[in-house]
Amino acid sequence: MSSRKRRYRILVSDREKNTRDALTEIFSGAGYNVDAAGSGSETIEKLARQAYDLVFCDLDLPRTSGTEIVRMARALNRDARIVVTSSSGELGQRSRIRREGAYEVLDKPLRKTKLLAVARRALSGAPQQQDAVGTADDGGDRERPLSA
């Protein structure tokens, strides 16, 4: 199955280098092709140059907001699935991001098993989960969160 995953391209966009590096390592280790960006402008540049199947985007990016990234990604590649990560927890903002076209919104701290499950679900074409907005439920997962 790893060879099948290799065709998928993931863009990881997070302002925190440690988080960005951890996500890149997790997705690369699972067999995906991964690029990373540390700011909104860098993310938009990468989106304009390369088609991605999945974008993991921090809501609070420098220079360009996560909401703007969602809009740009949708305009540049309608087929890309966009997962927004956030530490803010503000439900109104999350609902707006979903209306803009985000596939899912995940609370930080992030957990490896949750990230990989969301990536698999998004790339399989499965519909987004309605109960995912604003939840940090890890299904009883005792896995240590990724540190920023």
N, C-alpha and C positions, 0 to 999 in steps of 0.2 A: 504494500500500500504506500510505502514511502516514495516510490518512483512516481506514483500518481500525484502525490502532494507537491512534488518538486515543480510541477508546472504552475502552481499557484504563487503569485507574487504578493507579498505583504509589505506595506509601508507602516513603520512604527514612528509616531511623532509624539515626543514628550519633551518638556522643558528640562526635566531632571536627567542628567547623563546616566546616573546609576540605574534609574528605571528604564530608560531607553536601552541601555546595554543589556539589562536583564531580560527585557522583552525580546530583544533581538536574539539573544542566546536561546531562549525558550523556543521561539518559532523556528530558528535555524536547526536546533537540535531535533525538532519534530519533522524536519525535512522540507520546510518551506524556503523559498527564496525571499530574503528579507533585506530591505533598505531601511535606513533610519534618518530622521531629521530632528533638529533641536529647536526649531522656531517655525512660526506660521509661514513666513516668507520662504524658508527653505522647503517646507512641505509643499507649498504651492508650486515652486520650481520643479520639484520631483514629480508632482502630479501632472504637470504640463509636458514633461519629457517622457514619462513612462506610464503605461496602463497598469493599474494594480487591481487585483481581485478583492483585496481586503485592506482597509486602512484602520489602524488603531491610533486614535488621535486624542491627545490630552485637551480638555476643555480650556485650560488656562495657558495657552501658548503665548510667548512673547511675539510682538509685532502683528499678529493676526489671530483672532479668536478661533476657538474650536468650532463655533457656529459658522463662521465664515469658511473655514476649511470644509465643513460638511457641504455647504452650498457650492463651493468651487469643485470639490470632488464629484458631486452629482452632475454638475455642468460639464466637466471634462470627461467623465466616464460614468454613464448612467447605470452600468452593470456592477460597479464596485459596491461592496458592502462596507459601511462605515460604522465602526464601534468607537464611541466616545467614552473616555475615562475621565472621572471627576472626583475630586475630594471635597467639593462644595456641598453636595447633597441637597441643593435647592430644587424642589420638585417642579416649579413653574418653568425654570430654565431647561430642565430635562425634557419636559413636554414639548417645549418649543423646538428643541434640537431634534426630537423624534419627528415632529411635523416637517422639519427641514429635510429629512431623509435619512437620519441616522438609523442604522439597523438595531442597535442596542446601546444603552448607556450603562456602564459599569462603575460601581463605587470603588474608590481606592480605600484601603490597600488592596492590591490585586493578588490573586492566587493563581499559581501555575495551572492547576487542574481546571479552574473556571475559564481561564484564558483559552486554553486548548479546546475546551468544550464549545465555547462561543465561536471560535474560529472554525471548527468542524461544522457546526450547525450553519453558520453564515455561508461557508463555501459550498455546502451541500444544497443550498437554495431553500432551506427550510424557512418558513415564515418566522418573523421575530416573535419573541415571547411577550405577551401582554403584561405579565407580572414582573418583567425585568426592570421596568423603570423605577428608579429610586430604591431598589432593594440591594442589600448587601448580603443576602442569604447565600451561604456557601453550602447549603444542604448538609450541614453537620461536618463539613470538611475541617479537619484540625490542622491543615497544612499552614505553615508559617507564611505570612504575607511577604510579598517582595518589598524590600526596603528601598527607600528613595535616597 
